[in-house]
Amino acid sequence: MSAWPSTELASAARTLRGVSFSAADATLDPRPGSIPCLTTAAVKSEPKWDTARYIPSSLVKDEQLLRPGDILVSTSNSAETVGRSCLLSSVPEVATFGAFVTVVRPDPDVFDARFLASWMRSGAYLKAIARLKTRTTNISNIRSSDLGRLQVPLPPLDEQRRIAARLRDQLREVDGLTVGTTARNTELADFRISVYETAFPITPLSVTAESASPDGWTWRSLGSLGRLESGHTPSRSRPDWWGGDIPWIALPDIRALDGRHVFETLERTNPEGIAHSAARVLPAGTVVLSRTASVGFVTIMGRPMATSQDFVNWVCGPDLDPGFLMHLFVRSRERFRSLSAGAVHKTVYFPTAMALRVCVPPFDEQRRIADSLREQLAEIDRAKAALDAQRRAIDALPAALLREVFGSSHPVVAVS
């Protein structure tokens, strides 16, 4: 593709600043004499009209009324979102935009709005924006005047329209692929639930009333099947008690370990740390269940370890398979969470953990269920990993399509 000429954005498009208003002027619902106002929250890949605030129309100049073909740009927001833009293909009602948004209004005799909006999603544009950003303590900003000084590629208008139409069709295909992977992800999640429901016909955890048990299963006190252990945190004021060879499970570990064995942890302690705290080194096979913050996440120690006080830990006896107990907790997660207390920080307290009752089959059946679940869940995990890789490839397509059109042969230069 031959190189295109370029032009300063301000020479072929107006950059308009949004309406300033006080918090007292804005309402969530319309009132007499008010109109919707789009703020930075509306600037997504597609404009989010449902985020609009309503402000008095008397604050709005005629040029600040939105029009089809306007391009919204977030010009004061977090560093990650400043410069983000979206095209208004239509304007469903009389509306305006706030002071932290700039509207780029292209001259239709020079720019096709869809072409310009596509360029404003390209990597070249985003690199230019990164150079233009100024930063305060919490937010970044771009001046409307700096937007206007950007150099923009300017192919003939007919070619702009052809490019915009082709990109629109290609991006619609990408959207279709995204919808497909989202649906398959939902199917996998539903299948995971059904696998657990098949393995456990009832929610097999209780502290009060117990449901009828499947044939061959019986309700037992969990304390009669395993030994309950707590954890502890060695003093943080003693760095010599940290960095040893004893893995120590803490809340930052648990989400990534959920439903699997743990062999390594983010932090380690040592024999001195254990000796000077209430923590204990527990044997491999201990089932570790979070009881605070991330309530209900569960793992199995793959080697001797200690834990923080945020967990209740069960050392299984001869009649309880650790893999079965871990999956029992996964199946009963919502029931376990319902046992937590606390207005802000939910916690399952030790008296509750000591009172837990579980519904279990004979040991050999427990092991068969655990082995079957391990195989089925491994298949689901492999399918999920393949789907995630496919989704990453799909997510990269829009940038690749834009790069093909607005690549290195059409650089964006901020005029100094």
N, C-alpha and C positions, 0 to 999 in steps of 0.2 A: 504494500500500500504506500503510495507516495505521501511525502510529508505534507501536512496541511499548514496553511498560514494560521496565525493566532491573532487574538485581539484582547485588549484589556476588558475585563468583564464589565466594568462600569460604562464602557462605550456602547454596549449593546444590551444592557440590562440595568434596571434600577435596583439599588440596595436600600431597603426601607427599614427603619427602626420601628420596633413595636411600641405598644401603648404602656405608659407607666401608670400604675394604680396602686393604691394602698390595700392592705389586707382587709380593711373594713369595707372596701368597695366591691370585693369579690365574694360571690356566693356559689354554692354547689348547684342550686336550682335557679331557673329563670324567675325574674320578677319584672313588673312593669317598667319599660324603658331600658331593659338590659339586653345585651347580646352575648353570645358565647365568645370566649377569648381562648385561643390555643396558646399553651405555654410550652416549655421545653419537654414536658412529659408527653406531649403529642407528637414529638419528632421521632418517629420510629421508621421502619422500612416502609410502612404505610401510615398515613396520619391517623392518630388516635383521637377521634372526635369525642369519645366518651370521657376524656380527661379534661374537657373544657371547663373553665370557670366563667361565671356570668358577671359582667361589669357594666356600668352605665354607658349607654351609647353616646352620651354627651362628652365622654372622654376621648372619643375616637374621631380622627380626621378621615376625610373621604378616602385619601390614598392608603389608609391603614385598614380599609375593608378588604377582606380576602377575595381573590378572583381565581377562577380555574386557570391553571398554568403557573400559578405562583409556586415558588420553591421555598419551603421553610428551612431555616438553618438555626441550629442551636448554637448561640454565640456566648452564652455564659452558663457554665454548668461544670460538672466534674471533668477532669482532663480526658477521660475516656470517651465522653459523649460530645464534647465541644467540637463543632464542625459537622456533626451528623446532620443529614438533610433528608427531606422527602418532598415529593411532588404532590400538589393538590390537583388531581385530575378533575375533580368537581368540588363545588362548594354547596352543600345541601341547604344552607340558610345564611342569612346575613351574619357575618362573623368577623372577628379581628384576631390579633395576635399580641402577645405580651412583650415586655421590654427586653427579656432575655432571648428573644427570637428575632432574627433578621429575615425579611422576605427578599428573595431575589426574584424580580419580575422581568423576564426577558422580553426584548423587543421581538414581536412575532415575525417581523420582516428580516430579522437577522438570525435568530435562534429558534429552533424547534424546542419547546419546553421539555419534551421527553428526552431529547438528546442531551440538553444541558443538565437535566437531573441525573442522567446516567453518568455523565462526566463527573458530577459531584459525588459519585459513589466510588470513583476509580482510585487505585492506589496512588497515582500521581497527584491527584487532588488532595488525598489524605496526607501525603508527605508534605505538601505545601502548607496545609493547615497546621501540621505539627510544628513547622518552623515559625508560624505566625502567632501561636498561642502565647499569651502572657499568663502568669500564674500568681495567685495570691495564696494565702494559707490553705484555703479549702476548695477554691474553685479556679477554673481557667476561663479566659475570655478571649474573644476575637473581635476586633473593631470592624464595624460594617465597612468603613473606608478601606481597610486592608483587604476585605473580600473583593471589593470593587477593583482593586489593583492587580488581582490575579490575571495572568495570561491564560487565555482559554483557546483550545484548538477550534478552528473555524472552517470546516469543510462547507461546500455549497449546501444551500438549504435543502434541496432535494435529496442530497446524499445524507444529510442529517436525519431526514425523515426515514430513509431506507434503513439506516443504522439503528435508529430508535425502534422501528417496527421489528427488525430482526432480533434485537436484544430483548424486546418485550416478549416475543414468542419463545426465545430460548430460556428466559427467566421463568416464564410460566411452566415450561417443561421441568425446570429445576424445582419449582414449587410443588409440582405433581410428584416428583421423586421424594421430596421431603415429606409430603403427606403420606406417601406409601411407607416410608421407613418408620414414621411415627405410629402408623397403624400396626405395623409388625411388632414394634416395641411394646405396644399395648397388648397385643396377642401373647407375646412372651411373658409379660407380667401376669396376665390372666392365667396362663398355663402353669406358671410357677405356683400361683395360689391353688389351682386345682390339684396339682401334684401333692401339696401338703394336705389338702382336704381329703384326698383319697387315702393318704397314709394315716391320717388321724380323723376318723369319722366324726369325732366330737372335739370341742375345745378341752384338752386334757389337763387343765389346771384350774384349781379352785382353792378358796379358803373357807367357803361357807357351804352353800347348797351344792350338791354334786348331781350331775345329770346321770342318766342311765349309761352304763358302760357297754361297749361292744362285746360280743361273745369272746370269752377267754381273757378279757381285760379286767383289772380290778383297780379300785381307788386305794391309794396308799399315801401315808404321810411321807413327804419327800425326805424329811429328817430320818425316817426309818430305812431309807434306801441309800443315803449318802451323808457325809459329814459337811456341815455348813461352816465355812471359813470366811473371815473378813480380811480386809487389806488395810494398809496404812502407808503414809508418806514419810520417809526419813526426812529429817530436818534439812530445809533448803539452805540454812545458814552454815551447813557443814559440807562444803564442796568435796571434802575427802570421802564422804559417804556416797558419792555419785561417780558414775563412769567406770564401774567395775564390770564383772562378768555375769551378773544376775539380771536377766531381763525383767523389766518392771512395767506392767500393763497399766496405762492411764487412759483417761477419757479421750485424749487426742488420737489414740490408737484405734478405738473400738469400732468406729463406723466402717473403716476399711477391712476390719477383720471379721465382720459379722457373718456368721454361718460357716466359718472355716477354722482350720487350725492356725495357731500363731506360733511362730518360731523366733521372730525378731520383733523388738519394740523400739520406739523412738528414744527411750531412756533406759539406763541400767543403773542398778545400785550394786552394792558389794556386801561381803559378810559383816563389815562394821556397821553399815547402814541398817542391815536387818537386825543386828544385835541390839542396836540402840533405838529401835522403834517397835511398834506392835505388828509390823508386817511379818509375814511368814513365807518361806519358800515352799510352794505347793508342788505336788508331783505332776508329771506329764499326765494328761488325760483329765485334769481338773476342768470343770465347766465354769466359765466366767460370765456372769450376767450383770450388765450395768443397771444400777438402781437409782442414779441421779442424772440430771441433765439429759443425756441420750438414753433414756430409760428403755430397757428391753433389748438392747443389742447384745449379742452373745458370741462367744468364741470358745475354743478348747485349747488348753496349753499343749503345745507339741513337745515341750521340754520343761524341766523344772523352772518355775518363775514365781514372782511375787506380784501383787497388785496394789493399787491405791485403795483408799476407803470407799471409792465410788462404786465398788462391785460387791456382789455376794457371790461366793465361790463354793461349788460343790465338788467334793472328792467322792466319786461314786464308789459304792460298795459292790459286792459280787453279784447282786441282783439287778444292777442298773448299768446299762451301756452308755458311756459318755456321748457317743454320736447320737444315740436315740434321744438323750436328755436335751442336747443342744437343739435338735430339730423340734422337740416338744416345746421348747421355749419360743422358737420361731413361730410355730403354729399358734401359740398362746400369747403372742406379743401384746395384742390389744387388751386381753384380759389382765396381763401383768401390769400394763400401764394404768389400767383402771384402778389398780390397788394403790397408786401413788397418792401422796398428799402434799399440800403446800400451794399457796395462792400464786406464787411466782415461780419458784424453783421446785419442780415436782421431784419427790423422793419416795422410794419404797423403803420403809424402815425395817430394821432387822426383826422385830416381833412379827411383822407380816411375813417376811421371808421364812421365818421359822414355822409359821402356820401353814405353809403351802402344802397342798395335796395334789397328787398327780395320778392320772389314769394310765396304767401300764399293762402290756401283755407279758407273757413269760420272756425270760432273757433271750432265748434263741430267736423269738419273734422280734424282739427289740432290735437285735443285730441285723436280722434280715431287712427290717424296715429302714434302718440307718444305711445299710449298704445300697438298697434300692434307691433311696433318696439321693445318696451321694452320686450314683451313676446318672440319674435323671437330671439332677441339678447341674452336673458337669456338662451335660449336653445342652442345657439351656444357657449356661454361661458361655459355651463355645459359640452358640448361635448369636447370643447377645454381643460378644466381642466382634464377630463378623459383621453384624448389623451396625455396630458403633463405627467400625472402620469404613463401612459403606456410607454412613451418615457424614463422617468427616470429609470423605471425598466429595460428597454432594455439596456440603457446606462450602467447600473450596471452589466450586464451579462458578458462582457469580463473579468472584474476584478474577478468576481465569478468563471468563468471557469479557469482562471489562478491560482486563489487561491486553487482550487481543486487539481491542479497538483503541484503547488509550494507553498503549504501552510506551516503551522507551523512545519510540519514534515521535511521540507527541508529548514531550515533557511539559509540566506545569511550572512556571517560574513566577515567583512573587517579585514584583517590581519593587526595588528599594528606593 
